[in-house]
């Protein structure tokens, strides 16, 4: 996935383990029920994060960032706040 600078991903979870590998840029990730820029860890290129199933998490970028996501299905995205779901806009 290629994210532009200043992109924000609201709090959400997945039904299965999510593996995130940062290819370029910095991907800022945190856990919790609401996007909080101060409660994230900066993951630079080469970093890997593993999110357990049903763990609420969020992310943001300051610069253009490319990440690789992979996991084992079935797959889905459940937003903590349904109004944050871009598929419903």
C-alpha positions, -999 to +999 in steps of 0.1 A: +000+000+000+013+035-009+001+062+015+005+099+008+021+123+032-001+133+062-024+103+058-044+090+088-059+056+093-086+056+120-088+030+147-098-004+134-092-042+138-090-073+117-104-108+123-069-124+117-032-116+124-019-087+103+018-085+094+030-050+084+064-045+067+076-009+061+091-007+026+099+030+026+091+061+046+079+060+082+047+043+093+035+055+127+013+028+145-005+027+178-031+006+196-063+018+211-099+029+202-091+063+188-064+077+165-039+095+188-008+108+171+011+110+204+005+073+212+023+058+182+056+042+175+075+053+144+084+023+122+111+031+096+119+012+064+126-025+072+105-025+104+079-052+109+048-051+131+024-079+139-011-071+151-031-098+168-067-105+158-093-080+170-067-056+183-078-020+177-050+000+161-044+031+140-017+046+119-005+078+102+022+091+079+041+123+078+058+116+044+049+093+016+051+057+029+049+023+014+040-008+035+034-044+027+005-061+045-001-098+046-020-123+067-042-154+065-079-150+057-107-146+060-099-109+060-118-078+069-116-044+084-138-033+113-136+004+123-141+012+159-163+042+148-184+031+119-185+067+106-147+064+100-152+037+074-142+052+040-163+025+022-195+042+036-186+077+024 
